[in-house]
Amino acid sequence: MLGVIAACALGTAALAADAVVCAPGTEMPVMNPAIFDTASPPAHQIESMAWLVMGICAGIFVVVEGILVYSIVKFRRRKAQQGDPVQLYGSNPIELAWTVVPLLIVFTLGLVTIRVIRDVERTEPPEGAMEVVAIGHQWWWEYRYVDASLPGGQVVIANELHVPVNKPVWLRLESADVIHSWWVPALSGKIDLVPNHTNHLWFVAEKQGLYLGQCAEYCGNQHAGMLLRVVATPQEQFDAWLASQTAPAVDDQGVAMGKSIFMELACSTCHTVQGVSDGAFAPDLTHLMSRQTIASGVVPLTRDNLRAWLDDPQALKPQCNMPSLKLSDNELDAVTDYLCTLK
């Protein structure tokens, strides 16, 4: 799974090398997507438990293999040996040892596991936590920032979760269709998103950067193409980003033709653009160009990739739910130009 995440990160970097970007991007460190390079309290606890389990298993391996090697050397058959070796039937000290020691190991691991589960799977949000609703779709992510002070009480974005550094985040996990699983190894453990059921997850991004993750539950043909991106920035930068997401969609008269095509075709039925359309089946596009990728992290957001995505979504993400509308070259250019203004 981590190999898939790393390969996708390298692939997007390679695609971006020669691409023309139609929106300014920001350079930030990409955090290692591994459970042994963590940057959040729940992930720290999971990492510590993993090291403990690995240490105990390594100790058991050394002891068992050591006794095995010793026995092979000590009790091997000698050339001068005649008949069967001395037969031993039972040993109370040995039987007591291999009963008590495993019990102590299991008891210790059980206590540690209970403590970690209690701390990681909280039933109440941490003090001062920011609440975000994460909804899994086939095959993309929807995030709703819930705050009474925001216009309409919430801000809706897709595929890239932005959070402030060193602030608790309380995720309310829901699914719009099948079971998904939200997993960013450096931030938290895996939690399922189950239809008609709400789960919760919390984390605190301790370092600024881009955290990569992956849907960890097979959810259909594009399960591997349902990537996770968490962007952690300082509080001031996050506040500026959130404020920009509350702004209405840009209305550029220079791309009126593309906007008209967008409204006339099925685009407006599926996608929301604030003040233009209110589709409910696909990602909100109001501030599309503020994002780094399209197709849930599969390719970087460049003009060329966006045009190719509109032309034939199946070529970039086979068996995804977005159809090709068979637009002409002029129509493709017009719609692409319109979408590139949505910043």
HUTASUL-V297008 format. One record per residue. N is the residue number from 1. RES is the residue in one letter. SS is DSSP state (helix for helix, strand for strand, loop for the rest). Layout:
BEGIN
n->(N/N)
res->(RES/RES)
ss->(SS/SS)
END
This chain:
BEGIN
n->(1/2/3/4/5/6/7/8/9/10/11/12/13/14/15/16/17/18/19/20/21/22/23/24/25/26/27/28/29/30/31/32/33/34/35/36/37/38/39/40/41/42/43/44/45/46/47/48/49/50/51/52/53/54/55/56/57/58/59/60/61/62/63/64/65/66/67/68/69/70/71/72/73/74/75/76/77/78/79/80/81/82/83/84/85/86/87/88/89/90/91/92/93/94/95/96/97/98/99/100/101/102/103/104/105/106/107/108/109/110/111/112/113/114/115/116/117/118/119/120/121/122/123/124/125/126/127/128/129/130/131/132/133/134/135/136/137/138/139/140/141/142/143/144/145/146/147/148/149/150/151/152/153/154/155/156/157/158/159/160/161/162/163/164/165/166/167/168/169/170/171/172/173/174/175/176/177/178/179/180/181/182/183/184/185/186/187/188/189/190/191/192/193/194/195/196/197/198/199/200/201/202/203/204/205/206/207/208/209/210/211/212/213/214/215/216/217/218/219/220/221/222/223/224/225/226/227/228/229/230/231/232/233/234/235/236/237/238/239/240/241/242/243/244/245/246/247/248/249/250/251/252/253/254/255/256/257/258/259/260/261/262/263/264/265/266/267/268/269/270/271/272/273/274/275/276/277/278/279/280/281/282/283/284/285/286/287/288/289/290/291/292/293/294/295/296/297/298/299/300/301/302/303/304/305/306/307/308/309/310/311/312/313/314/315/316/317/318/319/320/321/322/323/324/325/326/327/328/329/330/331/332/333/334/335/336/337/338/339/340/341/342/343)
res->(M/L/G/V/I/A/A/C/A/L/G/T/A/A/L/A/A/D/A/V/V/C/A/P/G/T/E/M/P/V/M/N/P/A/I/F/D/T/A/S/P/P/A/H/Q/I/E/S/M/A/W/L/V/M/G/I/C/A/G/I/F/V/V/V/E/G/I/L/V/Y/S/I/V/K/F/R/R/R/K/A/Q/Q/G/D/P/V/Q/L/Y/G/S/N/P/I/E/L/A/W/T/V/V/P/L/L/I/V/F/T/L/G/L/V/T/I/R/V/I/R/D/V/E/R/T/E/P/P/E/G/A/M/E/V/V/A/I/G/H/Q/W/W/W/E/Y/R/Y/V/D/A/S/L/P/G/G/Q/V/V/I/A/N/E/L/H/V/P/V/N/K/P/V/W/L/R/L/E/S/A/D/V/I/H/S/W/W/V/P/A/L/S/G/K/I/D/L/V/P/N/H/T/N/H/L/W/F/V/A/E/K/Q/G/L/Y/L/G/Q/C/A/E/Y/C/G/N/Q/H/A/G/M/L/L/R/V/V/A/T/P/Q/E/Q/F/D/A/W/L/A/S/Q/T/A/P/A/V/D/D/Q/G/V/A/M/G/K/S/I/F/M/E/L/A/C/S/T/C/H/T/V/Q/G/V/S/D/G/A/F/A/P/D/L/T/H/L/M/S/R/Q/T/I/A/S/G/V/V/P/L/T/R/D/N/L/R/A/W/L/D/D/P/Q/A/L/K/P/Q/C/N/M/P/S/L/K/L/S/D/N/E/L/D/A/V/T/D/Y/L/C/T/L/K)
ss->(loop/helix/helix/helix/helix/helix/helix/helix/helix/helix/helix/helix/helix/helix/helix/helix/loop/loop/loop/loop/loop/loop/loop/loop/loop/loop/loop/loop/loop/strand/loop/loop/loop/loop/loop/loop/loop/loop/loop/loop/helix/helix/helix/helix/helix/helix/helix/helix/helix/helix/helix/helix/helix/helix/helix/helix/helix/helix/helix/helix/helix/helix/helix/helix/helix/helix/helix/helix/helix/helix/helix/helix/helix/helix/loop/loop/loop/loop/loop/loop/loop/loop/loop/loop/loop/loop/loop/loop/loop/loop/loop/helix/helix/helix/helix/helix/helix/helix/helix/helix/helix/helix/helix/helix/helix/helix/helix/helix/helix/helix/helix/helix/helix/helix/helix/helix/helix/helix/helix/helix/loop/loop/loop/loop/loop/loop/loop/loop/loop/strand/strand/strand/strand/strand/strand/strand/strand/loop/loop/strand/strand/strand/strand/strand/strand/strand/loop/loop/loop/loop/helix/helix/helix/strand/strand/strand/strand/strand/loop/strand/strand/strand/strand/strand/loop/loop/loop/loop/strand/strand/strand/strand/strand/strand/strand/loop/loop/loop/loop/strand/strand/strand/loop/loop/loop/loop/loop/loop/loop/loop/strand/strand/strand/loop/strand/loop/loop/loop/strand/strand/strand/strand/strand/loop/loop/loop/loop/loop/strand/strand/strand/strand/strand/strand/loop/loop/loop/loop/loop/loop/loop/loop/helix/helix/helix/loop/strand/strand/strand/strand/strand/strand/strand/loop/helix/helix/helix/helix/helix/helix/helix/helix/helix/helix/helix/loop/loop/loop/loop/loop/loop/loop/helix/helix/helix/helix/helix/helix/helix/helix/helix/helix/helix/helix/loop/loop/helix/helix/helix/helix/loop/strand/strand/loop/loop/loop/strand/strand/loop/loop/loop/loop/loop/loop/loop/loop/loop/helix/helix/helix/loop/loop/strand/strand/loop/loop/loop/loop/strand/strand/loop/loop/helix/helix/helix/helix/helix/helix/helix/helix/helix/loop/helix/helix/helix/helix/loop/loop/loop/loop/loop/loop/loop/loop/loop/loop/loop/loop/helix/helix/helix/helix/helix/helix/helix/helix/helix/helix/helix/loop/loop/loop/loop)
END
